[in-house]
């Protein structure tokens, strides 16, 4: 009970004192920015925005924005070559033009049919363009499922519509649409228990709870190449369990990725965000991903194209206790001495 109160104190103090400017829960959550793109000696940044949740029967919008690093202004007459990929399949690859560096694309998902672009096309590259009152629209089976979406972007014109760039580089932006899943599993008494997962990275599969070992396992596609890992700030997954499910309740948990132990700081508990659920956060920072990759390559085996998460109870409480702010921008550690807290006795609390 004391430890639960102390963890609540950490969350309360940190959230009330710190006000992060961004609300980032995982790689490419809502927006991903490609920095320092070199276009004919001019440095620009390209941001790609997507809706964070799938909502049926609602239009969606892709917004791609170019900004000059030096002036902070949007370059004029930009033509993008944009390819959109999901689950290693190309959804579309076309030229798009914007006179002011900001490209909105309205997406009207349909259950079937072909991907169709609606708008006007120029005669130079066949680039699609629209107006403020009639923006570009794409219809067809787009954003049918959550998970990771990859944009391949080239800048083909800038400043002048006829200033064609022939040696443009290809840049990648990865954005995730949040996936909420529920899984019914049997407990030790053969009763149904509903687990939930919120994935801020890619699609989850093969969720299992073993009532004998009291372990949770699940899988997610993952590209371990350096090209991919180098622009992933972190991977974030949430496991939700009912607060009444005492069989899997524990003061702390240990995690593994592909059989390799995670750092203690990668697994944190949140008993306060949801009234009826405990949330167990699994957060893999970029350095952690590289460590996990190196550990897997030591055996000489080919890297798998996935992550297998394992989550286990840990009855041993070790210092420091760890909690994160809601944005995941800050993490706070807490320990105290002496361990046994008693009335009338001085206790030193150490925050990091």
Buried (B, 14 or more C-beta within 10 A) or exposed (E): EEEEEBBBEBBEBBBEEEEEEEEBBBBBBBBBBBEEBEBEEBEBBBBBBBBBEBEEEEEBEBEBBBBBEEEEEBBBBBBBBBBBBBEEEEBBEBBBBBEBBBBBBBBBBEEEEEBEBBBEBBEBBEBBBBEEEEBBBBBBBBBEEBBBBBBBBBBBBBEEBEEEBEEBEEBBBBBBBBBBBEBEBEBEEEEEBEBBBBBBBBBBEEBEBBBEEBBBBBBBBBBBEEEBBEBBBBBBBBBBBBEEBEBBBBBBBBBBBBEBEBBBBBBBBBBBEBEEBBBBBBBBBBEBBBBBBEBBEEEEEEBEEBBBBBBBBBEEEEEBBBBBBBBBBBBBBBBBEEEEEEEEEEEEEEEE
